Structure formats: structure tokens, C-alpha cells
Amino acid sequence: MPAIAAPLSALLPSLVPLQATRWQPYAQWLAQQVSPPKSYRAHPLASEAELQALKKDFEKTVGITLGRYIRLQRIAHLLAPRPPEGQQALEVAWLQTPLGPMLAVFSPQGLSLLEFPERKMLETELLALQKAFGSGFVWRETARSRALQQELVEYFAGARPTFATALAPVGTPFQQQVWRQLQTIPYGQTRSYRQQAQAIGKPQAVRAVAAANGQNKIAILIPCHRVIGSDGRLTGYAGGLERKKALLDLESGASATLF
């Protein structure tokens, strides 16, 4: 399963079906936007009621939500292939998994991002990396991306409980502390947010710990999916609760054969 360096625009469905509806003018406008405005106030819509009607028809006609389409289009523009910006450029690779494709970003120090493209905060995360390293992005298949792809293949086959890929997460000192603790949760086990807060010596910081988990940019390898509610229920996961359940089932041996 090779790493594929392809722009996210490949995930964008065609707007042609929408152009055959009453939303033709909007579809034509959207098709011309290389990076559509995030605020719907900047879109050619007359009212909130019209926006809600558009959202409903868009999902039915195009196959994904309008918000997701806009996010993917903006990210595709941000990561559009450009001339390399020197050795310090952030290297982007497209990796395949049984749960869907993932976007990997390597900084000179190591892996700084691994996310499913549906992540609502993905654009914000990419901009944060760009600011932290003062670098642009370049699509580039490397020994590091090929090695990570192979590790993911082995992980989803139930044959790799730990990863060898060097990590270089970007965050505040507190976030870094929380993320280091996440990496101590053994494969096949879970912890509650309260247990995680206690483990870092800050038992009153449950909400802050949960927030730091939510800002983790390196899915799977920094296993925030192993943190659940105190009552055992699955709680928020940027990749979606279905993926969180699938990862936990895989690690517990409940569904290894599915992959």
C-alpha cells in the first residue's frame, strides 16, 4: 500500500449536479473560488433561510455537506503543489488506511501532523505548523512517509502495537505534557480524562486535559483515542466516534480481522 502524494482536491465531488438545480448561480460562483470564504456572510446568499435551504440541497445533491466541501477546498488550496521552498519545507504525504486516507506532515524534526481530512480544525492546524516552522508545504514522498505508511499497514493488521516514527508535535508546554502522557497508555487499554489528569499530577485539570487531547495533531501515534469517559462511554474524537470505536476494537482484538 504505497504512500500517495496527491492533492486533497481528489476528495472534492463535482458541482455539476448542483448546477442542474435552482442553485446554479451559487454553484458557478463556488466553482470559481480557489479558497471559498469561511464566513457564509461573504457568500452570495440573501438570507439565513436561503443558506439553510442550500445546505440541505447541497448535501442531497453533491453528497457531502457544504461546510465539509468548503473546508476541503480551502485545505486543497493551502496545500496546492508549489515549488519547493528549500530544505526546511514541510513535507506532505497522502497515506492510505482502512478507515480512510490520512494527511501526514513531516517537519525537519519528525512527524508533526497525521489527520483524517474531515477534521474540522485541519486548516487551523496546518496554519499553526506553517507559523511554527516558518515554512511552506511541499508534496513529497520520502523514506519517512514510506516507513510510516508501512507502520500503519502493520498497525491495522494488528501486528504493530507501537510505532518507530519520530514525532515532532507542536504545542504549548502543557499540551506537550498531556501528549507525552497519552503515549504511555498501553496498546489495548483505555484511560479516563480524570485518570489522565491524575497521571500528570494535575487532578483538577480534567477539562484542560480534555482540551489538550482535542488539540492533538498526530492521530493514532499519539493515541488520544484511548481516552474515554469516566462512565466508559466513547467521547469526542476529531476523526469521528465510529473511527474511535474501530481503533479501540482493533487494539482490543475485537475486530482485527476487519482490517
C-alpha positions, 0 to 999 in steps of 0.5 A, a space after each residue: 500500500 504505497 504512500 500517495 502524494 496527491 492533492 486533497 482536491 481528489 476528495 472534492 465531488 463535482 458541482 455539476 449536479 448542483 448546477 442542474 438545480 435552482 442553485 446554479 448561480 451559487 454553484 458557478 460562483 463556488 466553482 470559481 473560488 480557489 479558497 471559498 470564504 469561511 464566513 457564509 456572510 461573504 457568500 452570495 446568499 440573501 438570507 439565513 433561510 436561503 443558506 439553510 435551504 442550500 445546505 440541505 440541497 447541497 448535501 442531497 445533491 453533491 453528497 457531502 455537506 457544504 461546510 465539509 466541501 468548503 473546508 476541503 477546498 480551502 485545505 486543497 488550496 493551502 496545500 496546492 503543489 508549489 515549488 519547493 521552498 528549500 530544505 526546511 519545507 514541510 513535507 506532505 504525504 497522502 497515506 492510505 488506511 482502512 478507515 480512510 486516507 490520512 494527511 501526514 506532515 513531516 517537519 525537519 524534526 519528525 512527524 508533526 501532523 497525521 489527520 483524517 481530512 474531515 477534521 474540522 480544525 485541519 486548516 487551523 492546524 496546518 496554519 499553526 505548523 506553517 507559523 511554527 516552522 516558518 515554512 511552506 508545504 511541499 508534496 513529497 514522498 520520502 523514506 519517512 512517509 514510506 516507513 510510516 505508511 508501512 507502520 500503519 499497514 502493520 498497525 491495522 493488521 494488528 501486528 504493530 502495537 507501537 510505532 518507530 516514527 519520530 514525532 515532532 508535535 507542536 504545542 504549548 508546554 502543557 499540551 506537550 505534557 498531556 501528549 507525552 502522557 497519552 503515549 504511555 497508555 498501553 496498546 489495548 487499554 483505555 484511560 479516563 480524562 480524570 485518570 489522565 489528569 491524575 497521571 500528570 499530577 494535575 487532578 483538577 485539570 480534567 477539562 484542560 486535559 480534555 482540551 489538550 487531547 482535542 488539540 492533538 495533531 498526530 492521530 493514532 501515534 499519539 493515541 488520544 483515542 484511548 481516552 474515554 469517559 469516566 462512565 466508559 462511554 466513547 467521547 469526542 474524537 476529531 476523526 469521528 466516534 465510529 473511527 474511535 470505536 474501530 481503533 479501540 476494537 482493533 487494539 482490543 482484538 475485537 475486530 482485527 480481522 476487519 482490517 
